Amino acid sequence: MLISIQALRALAAWTVVCHHFMQIFFDFHPQGPIGEFFSTRGQVGVDLFFVISGLVIYLSTHDKPQPPRRFLLNRALRIVPAYWFYTALMGLLLISAGAYMPHGEVSWPTFLLSLLFIPAENPGGYGLYPTLNVGWTLNYEMFFYLVFSLVFLVPRRFRPLLVAGVLFVIVEGVTHWGGLSRFYANNIVYEFVLGIGLGVAWRRGWVRSGRYWPLALIVLGAVTIYRLEPNNRLLDWGLPCALIVLGCLALEPWFQHSRWLKALGDRSYSVYLVHLLVLYAGYFMTQQWGVGPYWVFFGFCVPAIACVSWLSYELLEKRLYQRMKAWALRKPGQVAVPLA
């Protein structure tokens, strides 16, 4: 477990939280430089997620040969239950209190397609977003897992090239020929390949630990993100994010004994899933009770997101995942052993 990457995963999640706070409460009309940063740059947390995802999936499967079906099942058990749960909650919220919410509508076709990770036009008319809006990134994640599952069919040394080649054919060819949704004609998916490349470098010992040069890389990546508009998402934000991830890898010896950073990273997926629901609740408070948005954010939303994500991780992500994995991977005739 790379603690530095866990810390970066937590930072990415909370950056997205701040971005959506600016969207829901201020409609991206920032007040001050910090608000402007999170309004215009907060979505870079997604690019960090994608680079990290490629890195983690490569490292976690490098020495674990397995059938593609087993890999996909394991990833589905890890991702799906919590996502379906919060998608259902968001659907209920949109049905019962949609009139009080600043964004989003729901319909049965969109809801069902959301559960299946199939991109579809949101009935609100603002793009290819599922019922739980942040799920658009999970559509890319599941697509990446599907492509990555092919690597177990070829020798280890060919795996990064296979993933890169298949993604290139799909993004630059299949989507333009009409064989797949235009949603996938986005070079943001190559950020997974950047993560795989970093994983290869880490496994081969090419990433040397240090202090000053990794910090310089992180600063360079952050300044580049701050200065560049994402006209080309891969080049303007993807590559700088890869530099930040590389810098954190090189700083791993300084992070590796931090339990609280690991805990923050462990809960980042739940933070990502629950934060919109909490922010909408906070927005309702500002509209009904006239309290200030920043007071609501720091006094209610941040503590609520932290608490709910902790419960979500313990109950949905960890405990339910362990039970479902034990059940799904149990051999025929084998008696399930109760988990403590």
Number of C-alpha atoms within 10 A of each C-alpha: 10 14 26 24 24 23 21 23 27 23 18 23 28 20 20 23 26 22 23 23 27 23 17 19 22 14 12 17 13 17 12 8 9 10 19 16 17 22 23 17 20 22 19 22 22 21 24 26 24 27 27 27 22 25 25 20 17 24 19 11 13 15 9 10 13 13 13 18 13 14 19 16 14 16 16 14 18 19 17 17 16 22 23 16 14 19 25 16 16 24 21 13 18 20 13 10 11 16 11 15 16 14 14 20 20 20 14 11 12 21 20 14 15 25 19 13 20 20 21 19 14 21 18 13 10 10 12 16 23 29 29 25 17 20 22 19 18 18 20 21 21 19 16 20 18 16 17 24 18 17 23 18 13 10 8 12 10 11 20 18 14 16 20 18 13 13 24 16 11 17 22 14 14 17 17 14 11 9 10 14 15 15 16 20 18 15 16 21 26 23 27 31 24 26 28 26 19 26 25 19 14 17 13 9 10 11 18 15 17 16 15 12 14 22 16 14 21 21 16 16 22 16 12 16 19 15 10 14 13 15 9 13 19 19 15 18 28 29 21 23 32 26 22 24 27 21 26 27 24 23 23 18 15 15 18 15 12 12 11 12 19 22 16 22 23 22 23 23 21 25 26 20 24 25 26 22 18 19 24 22 17 25 23 17 16 18 14 10 8 9 13 13 20 14 12 17 20 11 12 16 25 18 13 18 23 18 12 17 25 20 15 20 21 16 13 19 24 14 15 17 22 15 15 15 15 15 14 13 11 13 10 6 6 8 9 11 10 7 8 4
